[in-house]
Amino acid sequence: MSGALAIILCAVLAAAAPAQASASEFAPDGLYEAEHLVLENGFEVVLKQRGEARNVSMRLVVGLGSDDFPCGRQETSHFLEHLLFTGTSKHGEAELDELVESLGGAWNAYAEAERTTYALDIYSGNALLGVEILHEILTDSLIADDDVERTRGIVQREAGGSENSLVQWMSARGFGKTGFEKAWEALGLSCPNYESTDDISRRDVLDAYARYYLANNMTLVAVGQFDRGALLASIRAGFGSMQPSELPQRPPRPQKATTGNRIFTSTFAPVVGEGADVGIAVVTGGYRSPDYYPLNVLQSYLDDQLFKTIRIERGLSYGAQAGQDNYVDRGVFYAYADSSSHDKNTVLDLILQEIERLATQPLDEDQVEQSKRSLLLAAARGLEANSTIADYYVESLYELEDLGRFRNEEEAIAKVSAADVARVARQLFVEGDVLEVIDEPTLGSDSFATALGLGAALPLALAWLGWRRWRRA
C-alpha cells in the first residue's frame, strides 16, 4: 500500500494498558530531522547521515508523472524514464550497467502518477561517483532514434504487449476490464482508454524532457554513510549548474463519472475461470487530506475485522482485506475479498455490513487504541534499511512543500481519537459515493466445458443429419 511507509509508529500504546513512552521508541533515530536544502537554481536536496551500513541510498525525484499528460499520452513519462538509461555521450547502456555494478551499486527507476524516481543504492565509498552517474543520465542521455524504437517495444512488453486497434476500441468501451478497473475510472483515478507508447514520438519525449527535467523540478534524497561536505559539493558541481525554468500546469484529471451508489462488474475479464472478487471502493483526499491519519486507523481496524469475519469465522475467503491507494491530493479506500462464485453475494453483503456498522456504531477508545497499536507496530518493521528510509522521504516530499519539514508521524497518529474515526467512517460510508464491485468470469469452468461439448457436438450432429439425408436419397 502506497501510504504504509508514511505511517510511522506511535509510542503511546502497549499490549494491555497503554503506558507512556518516548516519542521515538520505534522510529529510527532522527527520522524526522533530515536536512533539507534548496540550491540557488531551485534544486532540492534531502540528506540523512546514518552509519549503520556501508551504503548510500539515493533517490533522484523529478516532478513528472502520468498526471502531467492527458489520457492517451500518459505513458510519456514512463517512456522517457526508460530512454534515459539507453546511453550517454560517455557510456553506452551496457557500459552504464557494468559501471554501476562495479561500484557496488544497483539502480532502477519508476514512473508514477505524480513523479518519476531514479533509485541508486551504492557502496558508501563510491557515493560521489553515484552522484556523477545520476547527473550523467539525467543531463547527457542521447535519446537516439534507434533507442526510441527499441525502447518502445520494451515498454510495451512491460505493459503486457501492444494492443491492436480493435482491442483498444473494445477496452475504451469496457470489454476486457475488471469491475475494479471500471470503478477506478469512475472515481476519476485512471483513464478509460488503453495507454501505450504507440503514438508517442521522439519529439514528444524530447519536449517532455525539456519542459519538466529542470533544476527547480528535482529533488535528490541521500540516506546512509557519506561525507556531508564532499557529497554536497558533488551535488552542487553537477545538479547545481542546471538551469531552472517555469513549469507547465498539469492538465485536468479524468472527471469523476459517478452519481450515487453503483455496481461495477467485469466484462470478459476473464472469459473463463473460477471464483470471484468482490468489494467496495470510495474516493478519499489522499496524503494531504486532514483525515489521512484517522483513515489509516479505520483501515487497520477494518482490515483485521474482515479477515476475522469472512475468513476465520465463515471460511468464505482466502484474502479478505482493506487498503488504500494514495496520491498527494487524491486517493481511494477499498475493501475486497476473493470468494467462490456461489458465495459472492454473501461475501459482498458481509463487507457492506461491516462498513455500515462502522458508520452507525462507532468504535470505542479501546478498539481505536488496539487498531493504532496494530498499525504502528506493523510499520515498525519497514523503516530500518537506508533504502526504505529514502523511499519514505520520497513519499513525504510534499510535507517539505507544505510545512518546510517532515511531519512527525508518531505524534500525528497518537492524536487520532475514536471520535475522529467515527467521523471519517460516516463521511466515507454514508456521505461518500461507495462503489460496489463484483468481478467474476463470464463463463465458469462447468459452463465452459458445456459450451465446448456443445461446440464439438454440433458439427457431429450436422454430419449425422447429412448422412441420414444422403441415405434416404
Secondary structure as UniProt FT lines:
FT   TURN            2..3
FT   HELIX           4..6
FT   TURN            11..12
FT   TURN            23..24
FT   TURN            29..30
FT   HELIX           31..33
FT   STRAND          35..38
FT   TURN            40..41
FT   STRAND          44..49
FT   STRAND          55..62
FT   HELIX           66..68
FT   TURN            71..72
FT   TURN            74..75
FT   HELIX           76..83
FT   TURN            84..85
FT   STRAND          87..88
FT   HELIX           93..102
FT   TURN            103..104
FT   STRAND          106..111
FT   STRAND          116..123
FT   HELIX           124..126
FT   HELIX           127..140
FT   HELIX           145..158
FT   TURN            159..160
FT   HELIX           165..172
FT   TURN            173..176
FT   HELIX           179..186
FT   TURN            187..188
FT   TURN            198..199
FT   HELIX           202..212
FT   HELIX           215..217
FT   STRAND          218..224
FT   HELIX           228..238
FT   HELIX           239..241
FT   STRAND          262..265
FT   STRAND          272..273
FT   STRAND          276..284
FT   TURN            287..288
FT   TURN            290..291
FT   HELIX           292..306
FT   HELIX           307..313
FT   STRAND          321..326
FT   STRAND          331..339
FT   TURN            341..343
FT   HELIX           344..360
FT   HELIX           365..380
FT   TURN            381..382
FT   HELIX           386..395
FT   HELIX           397..403
FT   HELIX           409..414
FT   HELIX           418..426
FT   HELIX           427..431
FT   STRAND          435..439
FT   STRAND          443..444
FT   HELIX           445..472
//
